[in-house]
Amino acid sequence: MVRLSELRTADEIRDADLRDLDYRREYERTRLANDVAIKVVAYRAQHGLSQAELARQLGMRQPHVARLEAGDHEPSLATLGRLADVLNLDFSIEVKRNRLRLRYPARGTGEPERKRA
C-alpha cells in the first residue's frame, strides 16, 4: 500500500510533465481555453448554477457554456467580454510572442497569484 506521504502533488506531476517538450507545447497551446474554463466552472459552482441557468444569464445556449467549460476551443474576445460583463470577472489577456494566456488565471491552475491593481 502506498503511503500518502509518498504520493506526488498535482504541482509536482505538472512540473514533471512540463519537462516534456511536446507536452509543454500542447499545454501552452490550450492554456487560455483551459484557464477560461476553470474560471467559468468555478463561478458556476460558487453560485450554484446549472449550465442552462448560466447560459440564460449570458444570453447564450447551454451547449455553448458546455464548450467553454470543456476548454476545447479558445473563446472569442466578444465571448470573453460578455463573460466579464455579466459575471463581473477579470479576463485580462496577456499576448506575447508564442504565448497567449490569462493575466490572472483562476486559483489552483499552478500559476502564481498576482496582486491586482
Backbone torsions as a table, in degrees:
resi	resn	phi	psi	omega
1	MET	NA	137.6	-179.6
2	VAL	-83.6	135.3	177.1
3	ARG	-82.8	147.7	179.4
4	LEU	-56.2	-39.1	-178.7
5	SER	-66.5	-17.4	180.0
6	GLU	-89.1	-12.7	-178.9
7	LEU	-76.5	144.9	177.4
8	ARG	-84.6	150.1	177.0
9	THR	-79.1	165.8	177.2
10	ALA	-60.4	-39.3	178.4
11	ASP	-63.4	-40.8	178.6
12	GLU	-64.4	-41.0	178.7
13	ILE	-65.3	-46.1	179.3
14	ARG	-61.5	-43.9	179.3
15	ASP	-60.2	-41.1	177.9
16	ALA	-65.8	-42.9	179.3
17	ASP	-62.9	-37.6	-177.6
18	LEU	-68.5	-13.3	175.3
19	ARG	-72.3	-20.0	177.1
20	ASP	-81.6	121.8	-174.5
21	LEU	-59.6	-44.2	179.9
22	ASP	-64.5	-41.7	178.0
23	TYR	-62.8	-43.9	-178.8
24	ARG	-61.2	-42.5	179.3
25	ARG	-60.9	-45.0	-179.7
26	GLU	-67.2	-39.3	177.3
27	TYR	-59.5	-46.9	179.9
28	GLU	-67.0	-37.7	-178.7
29	ARG	-64.7	-35.6	-175.5
30	THR	-103.1	3.2	-173.5
31	ARG	-57.6	-48.8	-177.6
32	LEU	-60.4	-50.0	-179.0
33	ALA	-60.1	-40.8	-179.8
34	ASN	-68.8	-41.2	178.6
35	ASP	-64.3	-40.1	176.7
36	VAL	-64.7	-43.3	179.7
37	ALA	-58.0	-44.4	-179.2
38	ILE	-62.4	-42.1	-179.8
39	LYS	-66.9	-39.4	179.9
40	VAL	-67.8	-45.2	178.7
41	VAL	-61.7	-44.4	-179.8
42	ALA	-61.5	-43.4	179.0
43	TYR	-60.8	-47.7	-177.2
44	ARG	-62.5	-42.1	179.8
45	ALA	-66.3	-43.1	-179.3
46	GLN	-63.3	-29.5	-177.1
47	HIS	-102.2	5.0	176.7
48	GLY	61.3	37.9	-177.1
49	LEU	-102.5	146.1	169.0
50	SER	-81.7	167.7	175.7
51	GLN	-60.5	-39.2	-179.6
52	ALA	-64.8	-41.4	179.2
53	GLU	-65.2	-43.0	177.9
54	LEU	-64.0	-41.0	178.9
55	ALA	-59.1	-42.9	178.1
56	ARG	-60.6	-43.5	178.6
57	GLN	-60.5	-37.5	-176.8
58	LEU	-85.1	-9.5	-178.0
59	GLY	72.4	35.1	177.7
60	MET	-135.7	177.7	-179.5
61	ARG	-91.8	155.9	-178.2
62	GLN	-56.6	-41.0	179.7
63	PRO	-59.6	-30.4	178.4
64	HIS	-67.4	-41.6	176.4
65	VAL	-63.4	-40.6	178.5
66	ALA	-60.8	-41.2	178.6
67	ARG	-66.3	-39.8	176.8
68	LEU	-60.5	-45.4	-177.4
69	GLU	-70.5	-25.3	178.3
70	ALA	-73.0	-24.9	179.6
71	GLY	70.4	21.6	-178.1
72	ASP	-80.7	-25.4	-176.0
73	HIS	-133.0	143.9	176.0
74	GLU	-70.4	131.2	177.6
75	PRO	-72.3	151.0	177.9
76	SER	-73.0	164.4	176.1
77	LEU	-62.1	-37.0	177.9
78	ALA	-62.2	-41.3	178.2
79	THR	-65.8	-43.0	178.0
80	LEU	-62.1	-38.9	177.2
81	GLY	-63.2	-42.6	179.0
82	ARG	-64.4	-44.0	177.8
83	LEU	-59.7	-45.0	-179.0
84	ALA	-62.6	-44.7	-178.3
85	ASP	-65.8	-50.6	-173.5
86	VAL	-75.4	-41.4	-174.6
87	LEU	-93.4	-7.2	-178.2
88	ASN	58.0	45.8	178.7
89	LEU	-114.9	155.2	177.9
90	ASP	-92.2	123.7	175.4
91	PHE	-124.1	49.2	177.8
92	SER	-67.2	129.0	-176.4
93	ILE	-104.0	133.9	174.6
94	GLU	-102.2	119.1	-179.5
95	VAL	-115.7	115.8	177.8
96	LYS	-136.0	167.5	178.5
97	ARG	-54.6	124.9	179.4
98	ASN	60.3	24.0	179.8
99	ARG	-152.6	130.5	176.5
100	LEU	-140.7	114.4	-178.0
101	ARG	-156.0	166.6	174.6
102	LEU	-70.3	136.8	177.9
103	ARG	-66.6	-37.1	-179.7
104	TYR	-124.2	83.2	179.7
105	PRO	-67.3	163.7	178.1
106	ALA	-63.6	152.5	177.2
107	ARG	-61.9	148.5	176.5
108	GLY	87.7	9.8	178.8
109	THR	-100.8	8.3	179.1
110	GLY	86.8	-4.0	179.1
111	GLU	-91.9	142.8	177.1
112	PRO	-67.4	140.6	175.5
113	GLU	-74.0	134.9	178.2
114	ARG	-112.1	149.5	175.7
115	LYS	-69.0	139.9	178.8
116	ARG	-99.5	135.4	-178.2
117	ALA	-72.0	NA	NA
